[in-house]
Amino acid sequence: MSEKYFKKMIELLEAMNSRLERIEMKLSVDSTPVSSLDFLSKIPRSHIETFSAVQELGEATCTEVAEITGRSHNLESRYLVRLKELGMLKNKRVPVSDSSKRGTEVKYFIEEGN
């Protein structure tokens, strides 16, 4: 293989490395402590009631949150997914608690670090 080919490969690899470094910088998490006010300011105003309901219940399904907030199941589902995307909530699949039903349901919870 020619030297020109290797130089081109090196240039491409360096460009890829540069892009990866920029991506890593954007994804890096700031390690400075966050106050409660800063934390709540990240949550859209309409989602605060949903977040509070999960906090109150510890672990909650969408249906349980909807019962507390009085909103529709569909709306709470969207809010819970958005809070998860923002990193405010975590979720896990668990077997359905009703013994007459089969399958799993999604439980949302606040991770201990938050």
C-alpha positions in Angstrom: 0.0 0.0 0.0 1.1 3.5 -0.8 2.2 6.1 1.8 -0.5 8.4 0.4 -3.1 5.8 1.4 -1.7 5.5 5.0 -1.6 9.3 5.4 -5.3 9.5 4.3 -6.2 6.8 6.8 -4.4 8.7 9.6 -6.2 11.9 8.7 -9.6 10.1 8.8 -8.8 8.5 12.2 -7.7 11.8 13.6 -10.9 13.5 12.4 -12.9 10.6 14.0 -11.0 11.0 17.2 -11.7 14.7 17.3 -15.4 14.2 16.7 -15.5 11.6 19.5 -13.8 14.0 21.9 -16.4 16.7 21.1 -19.2 14.2 21.7 -17.7 13.1 25.0 -17.4 16.7 26.1 -21.1 17.3 25.3 -22.1 14.2 27.2 -19.9 14.7 30.2 -21.8 15.3 33.5 -20.9 18.3 35.6 -19.7 17.1 39.0 -20.6 20.2 40.9 -23.4 19.7 43.5 -26.8 20.8 42.4 -29.2 22.5 44.8 -32.9 21.4 45.1 -33.9 24.6 43.4 -31.6 24.0 40.4 -32.9 20.5 40.2 -36.5 21.5 40.1 -35.8 24.3 37.6 -34.8 21.6 35.1 -38.2 20.0 35.3 -40.9 21.6 33.0 -43.5 23.3 35.2 -46.3 21.0 34.0 -44.2 18.0 35.1 -43.6 19.0 38.7 -46.9 17.4 39.9 -46.0 14.2 38.2 -42.5 14.2 39.8 -43.9 15.0 43.2 -46.4 12.0 42.9 -43.5 9.6 42.1 -41.6 11.1 45.0 -44.5 10.6 47.3 -45.1 7.0 46.2 -41.5 5.9 46.0 -42.2 3.6 43.1 -45.2 4.2 40.9 -46.9 3.0 37.7 -48.4 5.5 35.3 -51.9 4.5 36.5 -50.9 5.2 40.1 -49.5 8.6 39.2 -52.6 9.5 37.2 -54.8 8.6 40.2 -52.9 11.1 42.4 -52.7 13.9 39.9 -56.2 13.5 38.4 -54.8 13.6 34.9 -55.3 11.1 32.1 -53.1 8.0 31.9 -51.9 9.0 28.5 -50.7 12.4 29.6 -49.0 11.0 32.7 -47.3 8.4 30.5 -45.8 11.2 28.3 -44.7 13.2 31.4 -43.1 10.2 33.0 -41.2 9.3 29.8 -40.0 12.9 29.5 -38.8 13.0 33.1 -36.9 9.8 32.4 -35.3 11.3 29.3 -34.3 14.3 31.4 -32.6 12.0 33.9 -35.0 12.9 36.7 -36.5 9.4 37.0 -35.5 5.8 36.4 -37.7 3.0 35.4 -37.9 -0.8 35.6 -40.2 -3.5 34.3 -41.8 -5.7 37.0 -44.4 -8.4 37.0 -47.9 -7.1 37.1 -49.0 -6.9 40.8 -52.6 -8.2 40.0 -52.4 -12.0 40.2 -55.3 -12.3 37.8 -53.2 -10.6 35.0 -50.1 -11.7 33.3 -47.2 -9.6 31.9 -45.1 -6.7 33.2 -45.7 -3.1 34.0 -43.3 -0.2 34.2 -42.5 1.3 37.6 -40.9 4.7 37.8 -38.7 5.8 40.7 -36.2 8.4 41.8 -32.7 7.2 42.0 -31.0 7.6 45.4 -28.5 10.2 44.1 -31.2 12.6 43.0 
